[in-house]
C-alpha cells in the first residue's frame, strides 16, 4: 500500500486536513508570534505543504478543501459575537478576524497563486482573492498580484496603492509596487 503519490493518497489527506486548513499557522511558523528561540527555528506550515503537494491535482484538491474551510470560517465569523474594544485594528474592530487571517495566510496565498495561475484550477484564485473570510491589506495585495498575473497592470497599481496607504512601511508591498511601476 505505502504512501505513494496518487489519487488514493490525496483522498486520505483530504479528510484530516479539511477542518484545519483555515488555521495553516501564523506567518512566523507554528507559534503565533515572530520572536524568540522557537520561532527563529521554525518553518511555516505553508512551506511544508509546498513540499508535500507535489502533483498538480494535489494542489487543486487542497485548494478546494481550503476554500471550503474558508467558507466555514466566514460562516463562523458571521455569527460570532463582536468583541468590543476601543480603537481600531484590535479584536473588537469589524474585520479584525479577516485581516489577521489574511495576514497569517499570506505566504500560503502566494504559493497558491504561483501554483494555480495558468492551470485548469485558476478559477479558484478569483474566489480566494474575493473571499469574505479574508480582509485588509493582505487580501488587497493578493488581489493586486492576481490582477497583474491576469495582465491588468492598471488595476494592480491601484490595488497596491491602496495597500501602501493602509500599511505604508510594508516592504513586500513596496517591492511589488516598484516591480509594477506604481509609485
N, C-alpha and C positions, 0 to 999 in steps of 0.2 A: 504494500500500500504506500508507505513513505509519504514524504511531503514534497513530491514533485510538483512543479508548476502545472497549472491547467485548471479547467473548469471545476473539478471536484474540490481542489484546494481553495479556490476562490469562494465556492459555496460555503465551505467550512469557516472561512474567515468572515464571511458576510454576517452571520448571526451574532457572534460575540461582539463584533466591533460596532454594530449599529447603535446601541444605546450610548456608547462612549464617544462617538465621533465628534459631537459638538464640543467635547472637552479634550481636545487634542493637546492640551498642555498650555503652558504660558509661552510667551515669546522667548523666555530665557531657558526653557527646558522643562524639567519635571517639577521644579519648585515654582512658587508663584512670584518670586522676586529675583531680580538680576544682580544679587550681590552675595558675597560670602564664598567660603571654600567649596561648598557643594555645587552651587550654581556655576562656578567657574569651570567645573569639570564635566558639566552636563552636555548632552546632545539633545536637541529638540526632538520631540516625537515626530514632527513633520519630516525631518531629515532621515529618521529611522524608517518611516513609512516609504519615503522615496526609494530606499534601497530594497524594501520588501516587495513593493508593487512593480515588478519587472515588466510584465506583459501589458500591452495597451488595454486589453479588456479588463484587466485588474484595476487599472486607473478608472475606467468608466464605471465599473461595478462599485468601487469605493466612492466615487464622486456621487453616484446615485444614492448610496447609503448616507453619505454626508449631507446631501441636500434634504433627505428625509429627516435626519437628525436636526437640521436647522429648522425645518418645518415644525417639528415638535418643540424646539426651543422658542420659536415665535409664538406658538400657541400658549406655552407656559408663561412667556413674558406678558401676553395679553391679559391673563387672569391673575398675575402676581400683584399683590397689593403694593402700591408705590411706597417707597421708603422716603420719609420727609426729612430733609436736611436743608439748611440754608446754604446758599451759594450755588455755583454751577459746577458741573463736572464731578459731582460727588454721587454717592449711591442713591440719593433721592432725586437726582436730576432725571427728567424724562430722557430716555435714550441711553442712560449710563450703561446698562447691561449690553446693549447692542454695540456701543462704542468699544467697550472693553473686549467683547467677543471678537470684533473685527480686528482690534489691535493685537490680541493674543494669537489670532489665527492668520495673521498677515503672511507669514512665511509659507504656510500651507496653501493659502490662496495663490501665492506666486508660483508655487510648484504646480498647482492645478492649471493655472494659466499657461505655463510652459508646456505641459503635457497634453492638454486637451485642445489647444489652439490649432486649427487646421485639421483636426481629426473629425471623425463622424460624431463625436461626442461634444463638439464645440458649442452646441446649444446650451449645455449645462452652464457654461461660463456666463452667459447673459442672465440666466436665472440666479446664479450665485451673486453676480455684481449688483443685482437689484433686490436681493433678499431682505425682507423686513426684519430678520433676526440679526442683521448686521447694520452698523451705523457709523457715523462720524467720519473723520478724515481718512481713515484706513480703508473704509468702503469706497469713498470717493477716489482714493488712489487706485484701487482695483479697477474702478470704472474708467479712470484715465488710461491705465495700462491696456485695458481691453479695447478702448476706443482707438488707441494707437495701433494695436495689433490688427484691428479691422480697417486701418487706413484713414481713420478720421482724426487727423492731427489737430484740426481746429478745436474739436470737442475735447481732445486730450489736453490741449493747452488751457482751455477754460477750466476744466476739472482740476488740473494740478495747481492752477492759480487759486482756486477755492481751498485746496489743501493747504497751500502755503499761507493763505490768510488766516486759517484756523490754527495752524502749527508752524509759524514762520521759521523756527530753528531746526526742523526735521531734515536731517541730512539725506535720507532716501528721497524725500520729496524734491529737495533742491537738486540732487543729481539727475533725477528724471526730468525736471524742468529744463535743466541745462541741455540734456540729451535731445529734447524735442524742440528746443529754441523758444521756450516760454520764459519770459523773463521780464 
